[in-house]
Amino acid sequence: MDLHRFWDGVITTSQNLTWLRNEATALRNGQGFQRSQLTELANTEFESWAKESYEIATKIAYINGKLNRCAERRK
């Protein structure tokens, strides 16, 4: 499940706080979101999380460093 898309959709489509709370509770209680199923939570070191985020951003968002810089910054 793409949590970013889910929360953007939930938060921007409803002002009903009860419904939002119920959606959050249902998600939290879902089988796939039990703490034992979230193996990525095993590592609690901030530095490790930052390194992982950097590696993902470099690989995906910046296309392994091949993403061209903005034209304004090339000056």
Contact map, one row per residue, 1 for C-alpha under 8 A:
111001000000000000000000000000000000000000000000000000000000000000000000000
111111000000000000000000000000000000000000000000000000000000000000000000000
111111100000000000000000000000000000000000000000000000000000000000000000000
011111110000000000000000000000000000000000000000000000000000000000000000000
011111111000000000000000000000000000000000000000000000000000000000000000000
111111111100000000000000000000000000000000000000000000000000000000000000000
001111111110000000000000000000000000000000000000000000000000000000000000000
000111111111000000000000000000000000000000000000000000000000000000000000000
000011111111100000000000000000000000000000000000000000000000000000000000000
000001111111110000010000000000000000000000000000000000000000000000000000000
000000111111111000010000000000000000000000000000000000000000000000000000000
000000011111111000000000000000000000000000000000000000000000000000000000000
000000001111111000000000000000000000000000000000000000000000000000000000000
000000000111111110110000000000000000000000000000000000000000000000000000000
000000000011111110000000000000000000000000000000000000000000000000000000000
000000000000011111110000000000000000000000000000000000000000000000000000000
000000000000011111111000000000000000000000000000000000000000000000000000000
000000000000000111111100000000000000000000000000000000000000000000000000000
000000000000010111111110000000000000000000000000000000000000000000000000000
000000000110010111111111000000000000000000000000000000000000000000000000000
000000000000000011111111100000000000000000000000000000000000000000000000000
000000000000000001111111110000000000000000000000000000000000000000000000000
000000000000000000111111111000000000000000000000000000000000000000000000000
000000000000000000011111111100000000000000000000000000000000000000000000000
000000000000000000001111111110000000000000000000000000000000000000000000000
000000000000000000000111111111000000000000000000000000000000000000000000000
000000000000000000000011111111001000000000000000000000000000000000000000000
000000000000000000000001111111001100000000000000000000000000000000000000000
000000000000000000000000111111101100000000000000000000000000000000000000000
000000000000000000000000011111111100000000000000000000000000000000000000000
000000000000000000000000000011111100000000000000000000000000000000000000000
000000000000000000000000000001111100110000000000000000000000000000000000000
000000000000000000000000001111111110110000000000000000000000000000000000000
000000000000000000000000000111111111110000000000000000000000000000000000000
000000000000000000000000000000001111111010000000000000000000000000000000000
000000000000000000000000000000000111111000000000000000000000000000000000000
000000000000000000000000000000011111111000000000000000000000000000000000000
000000000000000000000000000000011111111111000000000000000000000000000000000
000000000000000000000000000000000011111111000000000000000000000000000000000
000000000000000000000000000000000000011111100000000000000000000000000000000
000000000000000000000000000000000010011111110000000000000000000000000000000
000000000000000000000000000000000000011111110000000000000000000000000000000
000000000000000000000000000000000000000111111001000000000000000000000000000
000000000000000000000000000000000000000011111101100000000000000000000000000
000000000000000000000000000000000000000000111111100000000000000000000000000
000000000000000000000000000000000000000000011111110000000000000000000000000
000000000000000000000000000000000000000000001111111000000000000000000000000
000000000000000000000000000000000000000000111111111100000000000000000000000
000000000000000000000000000000000000000000011111111110000000000000000000000
000000000000000000000000000000000000000000000111111111000000000000000000000
000000000000000000000000000000000000000000000011111111100000000000000000000
000000000000000000000000000000000000000000000001111111110000000000000000000
000000000000000000000000000000000000000000000000111111111000000000000000000
000000000000000000000000000000000000000000000000011111111100000000000000000
000000000000000000000000000000000000000000000000001111111110000000000000000
000000000000000000000000000000000000000000000000000111111111100000000000000
000000000000000000000000000000000000000000000000000011111111110000000000000
000000000000000000000000000000000000000000000000000001111111111110000000000
000000000000000000000000000000000000000000000000000000111111111110000000000
000000000000000000000000000000000000000000000000000000011111111100000000000
000000000000000000000000000000000000000000000000000000011111111000000000000
000000000000000000000000000000000000000000000000000000001111111111100000000
000000000000000000000000000000000000000000000000000000000111111111100000000
000000000000000000000000000000000000000000000000000000000111011111100000000
000000000000000000000000000000000000000000000000000000000110011111100000000
000000000000000000000000000000000000000000000000000000000000011111110000000
000000000000000000000000000000000000000000000000000000000000011111111000000
000000000000000000000000000000000000000000000000000000000000000001111100000
000000000000000000000000000000000000000000000000000000000000000000111110110
000000000000000000000000000000000000000000000000000000000000000000011111110
000000000000000000000000000000000000000000000000000000000000000000001111111
000000000000000000000000000000000000000000000000000000000000000000000111111
000000000000000000000000000000000000000000000000000000000000000000001111111
000000000000000000000000000000000000000000000000000000000000000000001111111
000000000000000000000000000000000000000000000000000000000000000000000011111
